[in-house]
Amino acid sequence: MKYLNLIILVFMCISTGNATENDDSRGLQWQGPAKNIATPYLQGNYHALIIGNNNYQDNKGVWRQLNTARNDAQTMAAILEQQYGFQHISLLLDASRREILHALKLLSEQVEPNDSVLIYYAGHGHLERNDKRGYWIPVDATGNDNSTFIRNSTIRDEVNIIAERSRHTLVISDSCFSGDLLRTGGRGPSENDIKKGYYQKVASKKSVQILTAGGKEYVDDNYRNSGHSPFSYFLINELTLNNNDMLSLSELATNVKIAVANNVDQTPASGVLHGAGDELGEFIFVQTNIITSINKFSQTKPVQIEQQNKKNKLEVRGTALLNHLGSLFSFGIEYYLQPKTAVLIQYRTFSYTYEEDAYTENGSGTMFGLTYRSYDNFNRNGYFYGAGVDFVSGNWDSREYDSGSYINEEGKISGTVPHAVIGYKNAFGNMFYEFNGYAGLVIGDASNPLIFGVGLSITKPF
C-alpha cells in the first residue's frame, strides 16, 4: 500500500426519532464522590427522582419539542450529587407515562422513615379550563387525550405514599400550570429562629413541600439562550452559589421567587401538599463540605446515580469520508457506559486512488475499530478525548511506467492502528454536533504509517 491518506470525516446519525418544531413555552449512571449527607440531626438518606422531557412524540402536533428540560434535569442531578451529597439519584430523560409512574412506585418502596426525598419534573404541563384539572405531560402523550397524561391527583397520591414513609418530601415542578398541585402557605426562619436552632427544630418535623415554576399560568422554556428555563436557571443559580452550610426550602423558594419575578413575566409559587401530613417541618439542603459538622451523619453507602432511560445511552451513526484521494463509508454504534464515558465501535469500508507522475495505486478494504471516549461532562457537551485501536485489512494494486514498459504490482493491506481522538461536542436543539481530530500509527503493511484527519459529526441519541 503506497499511501495512507489525510481524511476528513463527516458523521451522520441514523435515528428512529421524529423531529418536530420547537415551542417557546411549556404548555398545551455515573458514580459520584463517596460522600454521603444524612438528613440533619437524624440518620436518613437523601433520595432524588429527576425527570426531564424534551423529545415529545405526539404526531398530532399538540405537544411540541422543548429545548431545555433535559439539560435542566441533568444539571439538577449533578448539583444534588456533587454539592449536596444526595446518595440515591434516579435520572429519567424523555420519560413515558409508564416510566414516570413506575419510578415513583420504586421510590416509595426504597425510602425509610428518616429519609429526605426530592422529586423534580421539567416538561410540558396542562390545565383543563373547564374542570381545572392539572397534568404532567409524558413524552408519549397523544394530542388532547388526557388518558395519556398524568393527572395532578395521581401525582398527589404517589407523593402521599412517599411522604407517609419518609421524613421530608419536596416536589419541584418546572412546567405550565404546576401551581395546581399545591396549597399556598409560607414558612421560613427569622434571624431569631436561626439563633434558636431553627434547622434542628424543623428537621425533626415532617414536611411535604412543593415549589413550582408558576401558579396556573404558562411558563417559558429557554431563558436568554442559557439552556435553562427561567425558573430552573435561577433555582440552579441559588443552589450553586449558596454559601450557607444548610439551606431550607423556604429560604431557597424566597430567593428563587424574587429572582424569577424580577426578570420574566412569571411568578413561582410554593406551599405544602394538602392532606399529606405536613407538620411544619422543612426540607433542608446540606452542603457536602460540612459532613462532619452535624452529628450522627451516616457515611457508609456510596453515592449512586441511576440512568434509568436506557434509550439515551446509545447512538447509531453512519460515517462518510470526503477526501480528494478516496472514499469511505462506515457504520458505527456508540454506547454510553456512563453519561461521561462511551465506547464507539465502527465498521468501515474504504477505497482510494493515488497518482504521482507515472505511478498509480488503487486500494480497498475494511476497517474495524474500537474507541473509548471520555466526555468533559455528563451532558456530552464540551471537550472530549479518547483512545482506541483500528484493524485494517484489504488489497492494493499499482501500475508504474518505467523505461518504456508498465510494471504491475499487488499486495495485501493489513495492520493494527492504535489511535487517539480529541474534539468538542455540543447540543444543537435535540441533536449534537461534534468537531474531532484523529491520529493513528499503522503497525503492519504500510509504507506511510501515520494516519490523521479531522471530522464533523451530527448525531442524535435514542
C-alpha positions as CSV (number, residue, x, y, z in Angstrom):
1,M,0.0,0.0,0.0
2,K,1.7,3.1,-1.2
3,Y,0.0,5.8,0.8
4,L,-2.5,6.3,3.7
5,N,-4.5,9.4,3.2
6,L,-5.4,12.5,5.2
7,I,-9.1,12.1,5.9
8,I,-12.0,14.4,6.6
9,L,-14.9,12.6,8.2
10,V,-18.5,13.7,8.3
11,F,-20.6,11.7,10.8
12,M,-24.3,11.3,10.2
13,C,-26.6,9.7,12.7
14,I,-29.1,7.0,11.8
15,S,-32.1,7.6,14.1
16,T,-35.6,6.3,14.7
17,G,-36.8,9.6,16.3
18,N,-39.0,12.2,14.7
19,A,-38.1,15.8,14.9
20,T,-40.8,18.4,15.5
21,E,-41.0,22.2,15.7
22,N,-39.7,23.8,18.9
23,D,-42.1,25.7,21.2
24,D,-41.3,28.7,23.3
25,S,-43.3,27.6,26.4
26,R,-44.1,24.5,28.4
27,G,-47.8,24.4,27.9
28,L,-50.8,22.8,25.8
29,Q,-25.1,6.4,35.7
30,W,-22.2,8.0,36.7
31,Q,-20.5,7.4,40.0
32,G,-20.1,10.5,42.3
33,P,-17.8,11.1,45.1
34,A,-18.2,8.7,48.0
35,K,-19.5,11.4,50.3
36,N,-22.9,10.9,52.0
37,I,-25.1,13.5,53.5
38,A,-27.7,12.5,56.1
39,T,-30.9,14.2,57.0
40,P,-29.7,16.8,59.6
41,Y,-29.9,15.6,63.2
42,L,-31.5,12.3,62.1
43,Q,-29.8,9.5,60.2
44,G,-31.8,9.4,57.0
45,N,-30.6,9.3,53.4
46,Y,-31.2,11.8,50.6
47,H,-33.1,10.5,47.5
48,A,-34.0,12.3,44.3
49,L,-36.1,11.4,41.2
50,I,-35.2,13.8,38.4
51,I,-37.3,13.9,35.2
52,G,-36.6,16.0,32.1
53,N,-38.7,15.7,29.0
54,N,-37.7,17.4,25.7
55,N,-38.5,15.0,22.9
56,Y,-42.3,14.7,22.7
57,Q,-43.6,12.1,20.3
58,D,-47.1,13.5,19.7
59,N,-47.9,13.0,16.0
60,K,-51.0,15.3,16.4
61,G,-48.7,18.3,16.9
62,V,-50.2,19.4,20.3
63,W,-47.1,18.7,22.4
64,R,-44.1,20.1,20.6
65,Q,-40.4,19.7,21.4
66,L,-38.9,21.6,24.3
67,N,-35.3,22.9,24.3
68,T,-34.1,22.9,27.9
69,A,-35.9,20.4,30.1
70,R,-33.3,17.6,29.7
71,N,-30.5,20.0,30.4
72,D,-32.4,21.4,33.5
73,A,-32.8,17.8,34.8
74,Q,-29.2,16.8,34.2
75,T,-27.8,19.9,35.8
76,M,-30.0,19.5,38.9
77,A,-28.9,15.9,39.2
78,A,-25.2,16.9,39.1
79,I,-25.7,19.7,41.7
80,L,-27.6,17.5,44.1
81,E,-24.9,14.8,43.8
82,Q,-21.8,16.9,43.8
83,Q,-22.7,19.8,46.0
84,Y,-25.3,18.4,48.3
85,G,-24.3,14.7,48.6
86,F,-27.5,13.0,47.7
87,Q,-26.9,9.3,48.0
88,H,-29.6,7.9,45.6
89,I,-30.5,9.8,42.4
90,S,-32.6,8.4,39.6
91,L,-32.5,10.4,36.3
92,L,-35.2,9.9,33.7
93,L,-34.8,11.7,30.4
94,D,-37.7,11.8,27.9
95,A,-39.8,9.6,30.1
96,S,-43.1,7.9,29.2
97,R,-46.2,7.8,31.4
98,R,-45.4,4.3,32.4
99,E,-41.7,5.1,33.2
100,I,-42.7,8.0,35.4
101,L,-45.3,6.1,37.4
102,H,-43.0,3.1,37.8
103,A,-40.2,5.3,39.0
104,L,-42.5,6.9,41.6
105,K,-43.6,3.5,42.8
106,L,-40.0,2.3,43.1
107,L,-39.1,5.4,45.1
108,S,-41.9,4.8,47.5
109,E,-40.5,1.3,48.1
110,Q,-37.0,2.5,48.8
111,V,-37.4,5.3,51.3
112,E,-37.2,4.9,55.1
113,P,-38.8,6.9,57.9
114,N,-36.0,9.4,58.4
115,D,-35.1,9.9,54.7
116,S,-35.4,13.2,52.7
117,V,-36.9,12.8,49.2
118,L,-36.8,15.3,46.3
119,I,-38.9,14.9,43.1
120,Y,-38.1,17.2,40.2
121,Y,-40.1,17.5,37.0
122,A,-39.3,19.6,33.9
123,G,-41.5,19.3,30.8
124,H,-44.9,20.2,29.5
125,G,-47.8,20.8,31.8
126,H,-51.5,21.3,31.1
127,L,-54.6,22.6,32.9
128,E,-58.1,21.8,31.6
129,R,-60.1,25.1,31.8
130,N,-63.5,23.5,32.4
131,D,-62.8,21.3,35.4
132,K,-59.5,22.9,36.4
133,R,-57.7,19.5,36.4
134,G,-53.9,19.8,36.0
135,Y,-51.5,17.3,34.4
136,W,-47.8,16.5,33.8
137,I,-47.3,15.5,30.2
138,P,-45.1,12.5,29.4
139,V,-43.3,12.2,26.1
140,D,-45.8,9.6,24.8
141,A,-48.9,11.8,25.4
142,T,-51.2,11.9,22.4
143,G,-52.9,15.1,21.4
144,N,-55.7,16.1,23.8
145,D,-56.3,12.6,25.1
146,N,-56.0,13.2,28.8
147,S,-55.9,9.5,29.5
148,T,-52.3,9.6,28.2
149,F,-51.4,12.4,30.6
150,I,-50.5,12.1,34.4
151,R,-53.1,13.9,36.5
152,N,-52.0,16.0,39.4
153,S,-54.3,14.0,41.6
154,T,-52.3,10.9,40.6
155,I,-49.1,12.7,41.4
156,R,-50.5,13.7,44.8
157,D,-51.5,10.1,45.5
158,E,-47.9,8.9,44.7
159,V,-46.3,11.7,46.7
160,N,-48.7,10.9,49.7
161,I,-47.4,7.4,49.8
162,I,-43.8,8.5,49.7
163,A,-44.5,11.2,52.3
164,E,-46.0,8.6,54.6
165,R,-42.8,6.6,54.5
166,S,-40.2,9.4,54.8
167,R,-39.5,12.4,56.9
168,H,-39.2,15.2,54.3
169,T,-40.6,15.3,50.8
170,L,-40.2,18.1,48.3
171,V,-41.7,18.3,44.8
172,I,-40.2,20.8,42.4
173,S,-42.2,21.2,39.2
174,D,-41.0,23.3,36.3
175,S,-44.0,23.1,33.9
176,C,-47.0,25.2,33.0
177,F,-49.9,25.2,35.5
178,S,-47.9,23.3,38.1
179,G,-49.3,25.5,40.8
180,D,-52.4,23.4,40.7
181,L,-50.6,20.9,42.8
182,L,-50.1,22.9,45.9
183,R,-51.9,24.7,48.8
184,T,-50.3,28.1,49.2
185,G,-48.7,29.0,52.5
186,G,-45.3,30.1,53.7
187,R,-42.8,29.4,56.4
188,G,-39.2,30.3,57.0
189,P,-36.7,31.2,59.6
190,S,-36.3,34.6,61.1
191,E,-32.9,35.7,62.4
192,N,-34.0,34.7,65.9
193,D,-35.2,31.3,64.7
194,I,-31.8,30.6,63.3
195,K,-30.1,31.6,66.6
196,K,-32.6,29.3,68.5
197,G,-31.7,26.3,66.4
198,Y,-34.4,26.6,63.6
199,Y,-32.8,23.9,61.4
200,Q,-32.7,21.4,64.3
201,K,-36.3,22.1,65.1
202,V,-37.8,21.8,61.6
203,A,-35.5,18.8,60.7
204,S,-37.4,16.7,63.2
205,K,-40.9,17.6,62.0
206,K,-42.4,16.0,58.9
207,S,-42.6,18.2,55.8
208,V,-44.3,17.7,52.4
209,Q,-43.5,20.8,50.4
210,I,-43.9,22.0,46.8
211,L,-42.0,24.6,44.7
212,T,-43.4,25.3,41.2
213,A,-42.3,27.4,38.3
214,G,-45.7,29.2,38.2
215,G,-49.1,29.1,39.5
216,K,-51.8,28.5,36.9
217,E,-50.0,30.1,34.1
218,Y,-47.8,29.4,31.1
219,V,-44.0,29.4,31.8
220,D,-41.1,30.0,29.4
221,D,-38.7,27.3,28.1
222,N,-35.4,29.0,27.4
223,Y,-34.1,32.0,29.4
224,R,-31.8,34.2,27.3
225,N,-30.5,31.2,25.5
226,S,-28.9,29.9,28.7
227,G,-30.0,26.3,28.0
228,H,-32.3,26.5,31.0
229,S,-35.9,27.7,31.7
230,P,-36.1,30.9,33.7
231,F,-37.2,29.0,36.8
232,S,-34.6,26.3,36.7
233,Y,-31.9,28.9,35.8
234,F,-32.5,30.8,39.0
235,L,-33.1,27.7,41.0
236,I,-29.8,26.2,39.9
237,N,-28.1,29.6,40.4
238,E,-29.3,29.8,44.0
239,L,-28.3,26.2,44.8
240,T,-24.8,26.6,43.2
241,L,-24.0,30.0,44.8
242,N,-25.3,29.1,48.2
243,N,-22.6,29.7,50.9
244,N,-24.5,28.5,53.9
245,D,-23.9,25.2,55.5
246,M,-27.7,24.5,55.4
247,L,-30.4,25.9,53.3
248,S,-34.1,25.4,53.9
249,L,-36.7,25.1,51.2
250,S,-38.4,28.3,52.4
251,E,-35.1,30.3,52.1
252,L,-34.5,28.8,48.7
253,A,-38.1,29.5,47.5
254,T,-38.0,33.1,48.6
255,N,-34.8,33.9,46.7
256,V,-36.0,32.0,43.5
257,K,-39.4,33.7,43.5
258,I,-37.8,37.2,43.7
259,A,-35.2,36.4,41.1
260,V,-37.7,35.0,38.6
261,A,-40.3,37.7,39.1
262,N,-37.7,40.4,38.7
263,N,-36.6,39.1,35.3
264,V,-39.5,37.4,33.5
265,D,-43.3,37.6,33.5
266,Q,-43.7,34.6,35.6
267,T,-44.3,34.1,39.3
268,P,-43.1,30.9,41.1
269,A,-45.2,29.5,43.9
270,S,-44.5,27.4,47.0
271,G,-46.6,25.7,49.6
272,V,-47.5,22.3,51.0
273,L,-49.2,19.3,49.6
274,H,-52.7,19.3,51.1
275,G,-53.6,16.3,53.2
276,A,-50.2,14.7,53.1
277,G,-49.3,15.1,56.8
278,D,-47.1,18.1,56.7
279,E,-46.2,19.2,60.3
280,L,-44.4,22.5,59.5
281,G,-41.1,20.8,59.1
282,E,-38.6,21.9,56.3
283,F,-36.7,20.1,53.6
284,I,-33.1,21.1,54.2
285,F,-30.2,21.1,51.7
286,V,-26.9,20.4,53.4
287,Q,-23.5,21.2,51.8
288,T,-21.1,18.3,51.4
289,N,-18.3,20.2,52.9
290,I,-19.9,20.1,56.4
291,I,-20.3,16.4,56.6
292,T,-18.5,16.2,59.9
293,S,-20.2,19.3,61.5
294,I,-23.6,17.7,62.1
295,N,-23.7,14.8,64.5
296,K,-24.9,11.3,63.5
297,F,-24.1,11.6,59.8
298,S,-24.2,8.2,58.0
299,Q,-21.2,7.7,55.6
300,T,-21.5,4.1,54.8
301,K,-23.1,3.9,51.3
302,P,-21.6,5.0,48.0
303,V,-23.3,7.7,46.0
304,Q,-25.3,6.2,43.2
305,I,-27.0,7.9,40.3
306,E,-29.0,5.7,38.1
307,Q,-29.6,6.5,34.4
308,Q,-33.0,4.9,34.0
309,N,-33.6,5.9,30.4
310,K,-31.7,3.2,28.5
311,K,-32.6,4.7,25.2
312,N,-30.3,7.7,25.7
313,K,-27.2,5.5,26.2
314,L,-27.0,4.6,22.6
315,E,-26.1,6.4,19.3
316,V,-26.1,4.8,15.9
317,R,-24.2,6.7,13.2
318,G,-23.1,6.4,9.6
319,T,-19.8,7.9,8.5
320,A,-18.9,9.4,5.2
321,L,-15.4,10.2,4.1
322,L,-14.8,13.3,2.0
323,N,-11.3,13.2,0.5
324,H,-9.8,14.2,-2.8
325,L,-8.0,10.9,-2.9
326,G,-10.5,8.3,-1.8
327,S,-13.8,7.5,-0.2
328,L,-15.0,5.7,2.9
329,F,-18.3,4.6,4.5
330,S,-18.7,3.2,8.0
331,F,-21.5,2.0,10.3
332,G,-20.9,2.8,14.0
333,I,-22.5,2.3,17.4
334,E,-21.6,4.5,20.4
335,Y,-22.7,3.0,23.7
336,Y,-22.5,5.2,26.8
337,L,-21.2,3.2,29.7
338,Q,-21.9,6.2,32.0
339,P,-23.1,9.6,30.9
340,K,-19.5,10.8,30.7
341,T,-17.8,7.8,29.1
342,A,-18.6,5.8,26.0
343,V,-17.3,3.1,23.7
344,L,-17.5,3.7,19.9
345,I,-17.5,0.6,17.7
346,Q,-17.1,1.3,13.9
347,Y,-17.0,-1.0,10.9
348,R,-15.7,0.8,7.7
349,T,-15.2,0.0,4.1
350,F,-12.8,2.2,2.1
351,S,-11.3,2.7,-1.3
352,Y,-8.7,5.1,-2.6
353,T,-6.7,6.0,-5.7
354,Y,-3.3,7.7,-5.6
355,E,-1.5,9.1,-8.6
356,E,2.0,10.6,-8.8
357,D,3.8,11.1,-12.1
358,A,3.9,7.7,-13.7
359,Y,2.7,5.8,-10.7
360,T,-0.9,4.9,-9.9
361,E,-2.1,2.9,-6.9
362,N,-5.7,1.7,-6.1
363,G,-6.7,0.1,-2.8
364,S,-9.8,-1.1,-1.0
365,G,-10.7,-2.9,2.2
366,T,-12.3,-2.8,5.6
367,M,-11.5,-1.3,9.0
368,F,-12.9,-2.4,12.3
369,G,-12.3,0.0,15.3
370,L,-13.0,0.4,19.0
371,T,-12.5,3.7,20.7
372,Y,-13.0,4.6,24.4
373,R,-14.2,8.2,24.9
374,S,-14.3,10.4,28.0
375,Y,-16.5,13.5,27.9
376,D,-16.0,16.7,29.8
377,N,-19.4,16.5,31.5
378,F,-22.4,14.2,31.7
379,N,-24.4,16.3,29.2
380,R,-22.0,15.1,26.5
381,N,-21.3,18.8,25.9
382,G,-17.9,20.3,25.8
383,Y,-14.5,18.7,25.2
384,F,-13.8,15.0,25.0
385,Y,-10.8,12.8,24.4
386,G,-10.3,9.1,23.7
387,A,-8.1,6.3,22.6
388,G,-8.5,3.0,20.8
389,V,-7.4,0.7,18.1
390,D,-8.4,0.0,14.4
391,F,-7.8,-3.2,12.5
392,V,-7.3,-2.7,8.7
393,S,-7.5,-5.4,6.0
394,G,-7.6,-5.1,2.3
395,N,-5.8,-5.3,-1.1
396,W,-3.9,-2.9,-3.3
397,D,-2.6,-2.9,-6.8
398,S,-0.3,-0.5,-8.7
399,R,0.8,0.3,-12.2
400,E,4.0,2.2,-12.9
401,Y,5.5,3.2,-16.2
402,D,9.3,2.7,-16.2
403,S,11.8,2.5,-19.1
404,G,9.2,2.2,-21.8
405,S,7.1,-0.5,-20.1
406,Y,4.5,-0.9,-17.3
407,I,5.3,-2.6,-14.0
408,N,2.2,-4.1,-12.2
409,E,2.3,-5.0,-8.5
410,E,-0.3,-6.0,-6.0
411,G,-0.3,-6.8,-2.3
412,K,-2.2,-7.0,1.0
413,I,-3.2,-4.2,3.3
414,S,-3.1,-5.3,6.9
415,G,-2.2,-3.8,10.2
416,T,-3.2,-2.6,13.6
417,V,-3.8,1.2,14.2
418,P,-3.5,2.5,17.7
419,H,-5.1,5.9,17.7
420,A,-6.1,8.9,19.7
421,V,-9.0,11.3,19.2
422,I,-9.9,14.7,20.7
423,G,-12.8,17.0,19.9
424,Y,-15.6,19.3,21.1
425,K,-19.3,18.2,21.3
426,N,-22.3,20.4,22.0
427,A,-26.1,20.3,21.9
428,F,-27.9,21.8,18.9
429,G,-31.7,21.5,19.7
430,N,-32.3,17.8,20.0
431,M,-29.2,16.9,18.2
432,F,-25.4,17.1,18.9
433,Y,-22.7,18.5,16.7
434,E,-19.1,17.5,17.1
435,F,-15.7,18.6,15.8
436,N,-12.9,16.0,16.2
437,G,-9.4,15.2,15.3
438,Y,-7.9,11.7,14.8
439,A,-4.3,10.5,14.8
440,G,-3.1,6.9,14.4
441,L,0.0,4.9,13.8
442,V,-0.2,1.8,11.5
443,I,1.7,-1.2,12.7
444,G,1.9,-3.6,9.8
445,D,2.0,-3.4,6.0
446,A,2.0,0.3,5.2
447,S,4.7,2.5,3.5
448,N,3.4,5.6,5.3
449,P,2.5,4.6,8.8
450,L,1.0,7.9,10.0
451,I,-2.8,8.4,9.5
452,F,-4.6,11.5,10.7
453,G,-7.7,13.6,10.0
454,V,-10.4,15.9,11.2
455,G,-14.1,15.4,11.3
456,L,-17.6,16.9,11.8
457,S,-20.3,14.8,13.5
458,I,-24.0,15.4,13.7
459,T,-25.7,12.8,15.9
460,K,-29.0,12.2,17.8
461,P,-29.2,9.9,20.8
462,F,-32.1,7.5,21.1
